[in-house]
Amino acid sequence: MIAKDFRKMHLTDKQSDFAYWQTKTPQERLAALEAIREEYHKDDPAYTNGMVKVFRIINRDKKQTPE
């Protein structure tokens, strides 16, 4: 469960979101990301089992590769 964290402040005193997330552990950041993902996809049955791995293999002709 993610604890709600808020502070009342003036808009000119706003701190960086990056600085806030740097104070959190990697586990807390992933938990927050998962909570956001669940909220976004809550009505989509394709996403009910957690994050979905999506990948595609593309075979390219060697002549087309940039050098």
N, C-alpha and C positions, 0 to 999 in steps of 0.2 A: 504494500500500500504506500502510496506517495503522500507525504505530509504536505499540507497546504502551507505555503510560505508567502506572506505578503507584508508589505510595509506601506504606510501612507506617506507620500512625499510630494514635494512640488516638482513639476515637470522639468524645471531647469536643474534639479538635483539628481536627475536620473543617472544611474550607474550603467555600465556596460553589461549586456546580457552575457557576453563572453566571460567577463570576470566572475559573474555569478556561477556559471556552469563549471568554471575551473575550480571552484571550491567544492564541487561534488565529486564523489568517487565514480569510477567507471560503471560500477553496478547501479548506482543511483541514476546516472545518465541514461543507461540502457532501460531501466525501469520507466523513466519518464518518456523515453522514445516509444516504448511498447504501449504505454497508456495513451499517448497521442495517436498511435497507429490504430489501437482498438477503437478509440472514439471516432476516428475518421471512417473506419470500415465497419462500424457496428451493425449496419443494416445489409452488408454484402456477405452472403453465405460462403463465397469463395475464400474469404479471409478469416474464417472462424478458427482455423487451426494454427494461428501464429504467422510469423513471417514466411513468405513464399519465396523459394529460390527460383530465380529465372535466369537462364543463360542460353546462349545460342552460339554454335560453332560456325564460323564463316571461313570457308576455304577461298583464299585469294590467289590469283596468279602472281608469281614472283615478279613479273615485269611491272606490276601495278604498285608495288610497295615503294614508298618514298625513301630516299636515301639521306 
